[in-house]
Amino acid sequence: VDEYRQRGETDTPSYGFALNVLGGFLTESGKLAEADAALIEAGTIFAKYLSPTNLWIGDNLRNQAISLELQGKYDLAIEKADAAARMYQENFGKHYDNYPTVLIAKGLSLANSGRAKDAEPLLTEALQLRTSSLPPSHFWVAAAKGALGECLALQKRYDEAEPLLRSSVESLLASQESTSPRLLIARKRLASLYANMGKNDLAAQFQN
């Protein structure tokens, strides 16, 4: 991004692509205000230069949905996720590797805004797509398990949620650094589950 700016090439799709990728990393790092600025700027550039069916536009909408979900802006997150999902389905199919990511962003937004039953089919589909196309140890599989586990826990279906959340943590412990945002989220989910089950000793083991 800095190199494009130094060259004065900030009104190009390639600069928008760099912004979009940066926005994704900023989101994962928890720098959500910076992420939003990068993603919105990228979206504006893409709308100016690219066809509405261009993959970069779908990926930008996906990244915006993820950031908005993490900020608790659930209605906006669902709107962006729906737009990305339609674009992916119509142009690239459900087996495009980021289609399940959009389902997860929408599912978590629904679940955390009191609509966990509506979220469950989306998160189940996301997990099925991940497990059908990736090895069990892949972090995307762990992320899908964690999202579905969170949804089940919000419905107080703790016995169903526990194996998903434990599997998510165990997988990420093997594949991620101890400071990985993915692992920290997975540990927080499991700690919350055990706290709600009254298993405080187990909850303490997974608190960040």
PAZAKOL-175641 format. One record per atom (N, C-alpha, C): x negated, y, z negated; residue in three letters. Coordinates in steps of 0.02 Angstrom, whole numbers, plus 50000, padded with zeros to 5 digits. Atoms other than C-alpha are relative to their C-alpha. Example, Ala and Ser with C-alpha at 12.3 -4.5 7.8 and 13.67 -1.06 7.14 Angstrom:
// residues 2
499554994150000ALA493854977549610ALA499555006050000ALA500424994150003SER493164994749643SER500395005549963SER
//
This chain:
// residues 208
499584994050000VAL500005000050000VAL499565006250000VAL500454994250003ASP498605012049955ASP499655001150067ASP500354999349935GLU497705008350119GLU500455003050053GLU499534997149952TYR499255012150222TYR500085007549986TYR499924992950018ARG499465028550126ARG499395004050020ARG500624996549983GLN497645033350152GLN499945001250075GLN500024999349927ARG497835030550339ARG500585004150027ARG499424996249978GLY499455040350345GLY500504995850039GLY499565004649963GLU500405025050407GLU500574997749955GLU499475001750048THR501875025950287THR500695000050031THR499355000149966ASP503255026950417ASP500004994350050ASP500055005949957THR503025009350484THR500294993949964THR499755006150032PRO503824992250454PRO499464996349960PRO500535003550036SER502134985350401SER499895003049931SER500044996850065TYR502034997950261TYR500594998049957TYR499425002450037GLY503794993150211GLY499914993049974GLY500135006950021PHE503264974950205PHE499534999949939PHE500464999750056ALA501804979250091ALA500355002549937ALA499614997650057LEU502974989149978LEU500454994649971LEU499545005250023ASN504184974649971ASN499644994749960ASN500395005050036VAL502844962349919VAL499775002949933VAL500204996850062LEU502184974649790LEU500595000349951LEU499414999750042GLY503954976949724GLY500144993449966GLY499905006550030GLY504094958249696GLY499524998749943GLY500495000950053PHE502484957749595PHE500135004549940PHE499844995450055LEU502974973049494LEU500604997549960LEU499435002950035THR504634964749453THR499784994549953THR500235005650042GLU503774949149389GLU499585002549942GLU500414997250053SER502604960049286SER500415004049950SER499584996350046GLY504084968649204GLY500005007550011GLY500034992849985LYS503734985649283LYS500585001650047LYS499405000049959LEU505514987249342LEU500155006750033LEU499894993549969ALA505625005949373ALA499555000950060ALA500464999749944GLU504075005149483GLU500224995350056GLU499765004849951ALA504764989849569ALA500585002850040ALA499424997249965ASP506404998449609ASP499795005350050ASP500224994649955ALA505515013449684ALA499694997050064ALA500325003149942ALA504465002249798ALA500514996550043ALA499515003949962LEU505924991249848LEU500495004550037LEU499534995549967ILE507105005649886ILE499665003550059ILE500374996949944GLU505765014249991GLU499924995150058GLU500075005149948ALA505454998050085ALA500664999050037ALA499355000949969GLY507314995750115GLY500195005650048GLY499864994349957THR507465013150187THR499614999650066THR500415000849940ILE506035009950308ILE500284994450044ILE499745005649961PHE506744993150361PHE500655001850036PHE499364998149969ALA508475000550393ALA499885004650060ALA500164995449945LYS507665013550506LYS499734996450061LYS500385002949945TYR506615001850611TYR500204992950020TYR499905007149987LEU507224983850600LEU500724998250015LEU499335002849988SER508694973850663SER500304997749934SER499685002350062PRO509984969850527PRO499894992649985PRO500125007150010THR509554951450553THR499274998349986THR500715001250013ASN507694953650521ASN499904997149930ASN500125003450063LEU507054942150383LEU499765004749945LEU500264995550051TRP506154956450296TRP500565003749964TRP499444996650032ILE507824964950263ILE500324995449947ILE499725004850048GLY508514949250180GLY499554999349939GLY500465000850056ASP506944947450075ASP499995006249956ASP499964993950040ASN507064965550020ASN500625000049957ASN499385000450039LEU508864963149966LEU499924995049943LEU500125005150051ARG508334947449872ARG499585002949942ARG500424997150052ASN506954956749780ASN500385005249959ASN499604995250037GLN508144970749735GLN500484996549952GLN499535003750043ALA509404958149666ALA499654997449938ALA500385002750057ILE508074950249555ILE499855005649950ILE500164994450044SER507514967049485SER500625002649963SER499384997550031LEU509294972849454LEU500264995149948LEU499775004950049GLU509744956549366GLU499595000549936GLU500424999450059LEU508264958549248LEU500145006349961LEU499824993750033GLN508844976249209GLN500704999849970GLN499325000350024GLY510584970249166GLY500505003750042GLY499544996649954LYS511354979249314LYS500334994750044LYS499785006349970TYR512354963949355TYR500445001050062TYR499574999149941ASP513664970749475ASP499595001950062ASP500434998149944LEU512344978949584LEU499574994050023LEU500405005949983ALA511274963149576ALA500414995150042ALA499565004649963ILE512744952649635ILE500125002650071ILE499894996949934GLU513074964849778GLU499404998850046GLU500615001149960LYS511264963749838LYS499904992650016LYS500095007349989ALA511204944849815ALA500494997550052ALA499505002149950ASP512804942549915ASP499795002050070ASP500214997749934ALA512124952950057ALA499414995950025ALA500575004249980ALA510494943150058ALA500224993050018ALA499775006949988ALA511384926350048ALA500354999550067ALA499665000149935ARG512504930650196ARG499495000350057ARG500494999149948MET511024936250298MET499584993750009MET500385006249996TYR510024920550257TYR500414994550033TYR499585005449973GLN511474908750293GLN500125000850075GLN499814998849931GLU511944916750457GLU499404999550048GLU500584999549955ASN510164918250526ASN499454994949988ASN500565004450016PHE509024905950437PHE500224993549967PHE499745006150030GLY510124893050350GLY499854999449925GLY500075000750073LYS510264887250170LYS499334996949979LYS500645003050018HIS508594878250179HIS499425004850007HIS500524995050005TYR507624894350198TYR499775000349927TYR500255001250068ASP506484893850046ASP500215005149948ASP499774995150050ASN507144909649964ASN500755000449993ASN499285000150010TYR508984905749984TYR500184997949928TYR499845001750070PRO509024896649815PRO499835005649950PRO500184994550044THR508154911749737THR500575005149995THR499424995549999VAL509634922549789VAL500574997149959VAL499485003250040LEU510844909949715LEU499865000749925LEU500184999350070ILE509884910749551ILE500115007149976ILE499904993050020ALA509894929749546ALA500745001549990ALA499294998850008LYS511764930049574LYS500284995949942LYS499755004250053GLY512084915449456GLY499845002849932GLY500194997250065LEU511124923249312LEU500385006549987LEU499614993850009SER512014939849342SER500714998449979SER499325002150020LEU513704931149333LEU500004997349929LEU500015003250065ALA513224920749182ALA499925005049943ALA500144995250054ASN512564935449082ASN500505005749997ASN499464995050003SER514084946149122SER500664996649983SER499415003350026GLY515294933649046GLY500354995450050GLY499685004249948ARG515624923149203ARG499584993750012ARG500455005849995ALA514574907749166ALA500314994350040ALA499685005449961LYS515864895649239LYS499965001350075LYS500074998349929ASP515794904949405ASP499284999250022ASP500715000549984ALA513904904749397ALA499774992850009ALA500255006850002GLU513714886149366GLU499944996650068GLU500075003349934PRO514084879849544PRO499425002850041PRO500554996949963LEU512844892349617LEU499324997549975LEU500635002150029LEU511464887349497LEU499894992550010LEU500065007249985THR511834868849522THR499774999050072THR500215000449930GLU511674871249710GLU499275002050008GLU500704997849997ALA510044880649687ALA499534994549977ALA500425005450025LEU509324866449584LEU499994994250049LEU499975005549951GLN509904853549710GLN499565001550061GLN500414998149942LEU509074863049853LEU499264999749982LEU500705000150020ARG507464864849755ARG499754992849992ARG500245006950013THR507354846549701THR499994995950064THR499995003849937SER507764840449877SER499425001750047SER500514997849952SER506354850049959SER499315001149969SER500634998650033LEU504984851949829LEU499814994349952LEU500205004950050PRO503944840649715PRO500265002049931PRO499714998450066PRO504624839349535PRO499595004949959PRO500434995750040SER503134848849466SER499975007250024SER500044993249972HIS503394864449574HIS500345005049953HIS499724995050047PHE503714880349475PHE500695002450022PHE499334998149978TRP505234884249583TRP500524995149974TRP499555004950030VAL506034868149522VAL500115001749926VAL499954998250070ALA505644873149343ALA500435006349990ALA499604993850005ALA506404890449372ALA500744998550010ALA499295001849988ALA508014882849441ALA500294996249940ALA499775003650060LYS508144870949293LYS500135004949943LYS499924995250054GLY507894885349173GLY500625004350008GLY499414995849988ALA509234895949255ALA500654996249987ALA499405004050013LEU510524881949252LEU500064998649925LEU499985001250072GLY510044877949072GLY500255006149962GLY499754993950032GLU510324896049023GLU500755000750008GLU499284999649987CYS512034895749104CYS500394995249956CYS499665005050042LEU512524879849011LEU499975002149927LEU500064997850070ALA511864886848847ALA500495005749985ALA499524994650011LEU512944902448869LEU500714997349992LEU499355003250009GLN514424890548879GLN500024995549938GLN500085004050061LYS513824882448716LYS499984992550014LYS500095007049982ARG513494866148808ARG499264998249988ARG500715000450019TYR511884864148713TYR499684993350017TYR500295006649986ASP511644845448737ASP499824999250073ASP500165000249928GLU511694847748926GLU499445004950018GLU500514994949986ALA510604863248922ALA499314997949977ALA500665001550031GLU509214856248812GLU499524996450047GLU500495003449957PRO508434843648934PRO499775004250059PRO500204995649946LEU508434856449074LEU499505005249976LEU500444994850026LEU507634869848967LEU499334997149977LEU500635003150021ARG506344857948893ARG499584998150061ARG500365001949940SER505884851349064SER499695006150033SER500254993849971SER505684869149127SER499375002349965SER500584997950039VAL504494873648986VAL499414995350011VAL500545004849994GLU503484857648999GLU499665000450069GLU500284999449933SER503274859449187SER499585006350007SER500364993749993LEU502754877649176LEU499375000249957LEU500605000550040LEU501524873949036LEU499434996750040LEU500505003649960ALA500644862449159ALA499765003850060ALA500174996749936SER500644874349307SER499845007449994SER500074992850006GLN500564891949237GLN499515001949944GLN500394997450056GLU499414902349129GLU500465001649941GLU499604999050061SER499974905248950SER500375006750000SER499694993449998THR500394923448990THR500475000950060THR499564999649942SER501414919349146SER500695002449981SER499314997950015PRO503074928849148PRO500504994350008PRO499545005649991ARG503914912949212ARG500014995749937ARG500045004150060LEU503294903149061LEU500305003649940LEU499734996250057LEU503734916948938LEU500765000050001LEU499275000349994ILE505524917449003ILE500264993149980ILE499785006950015ALA505664898448992ALA499964998649925ALA500075001050073ARG505014898348812ARG500545003949962ARG499494995950032LYS506214912348764LYS500694996650004LYS499375003549992ARG507684902548834ARG500064994149952ARG499995005950044LEU507214886948736LEU500045002049927LEU499974997650069ALA506924896648576ALA500715002349983ALA499324997750011SER508634904748595SER500484994249992SER499575006050005LEU509454887848624LEU499954996949931LEU500085003350065TYR508714880348466TYR500255004449943TYR499734995550051ALA509154895748364ALA500764999449997ALA499275000749998ASN510964894148421ASN500234993249975ASN499835006750025MET510934875648377MET499844999349925MET500195000250070GLY510304879948202GLY499364996249987GLY500645003650007LYS508634871248234LYS499445005249999LYS500454994350004ASN507574885548173ASN499264998150004ASN500705002249995ASP505964875548156ASP499794999250073ASP500155000949929LEU506054870748339LEU500005006850036LEU499974993449969ALA506544888548387ALA499345003649989ALA500624996550016ALA504984895148300ALA499414997650043ALA500545002749959GLN503874883748405GLN499965003250069GLN499984997449932PHE504424892048565PHE500095007550004PHE499954992749998GLN504574910248513GLN499365003050025GLN500594997049968ASN503404921248613ASN499615004349950ASN
//
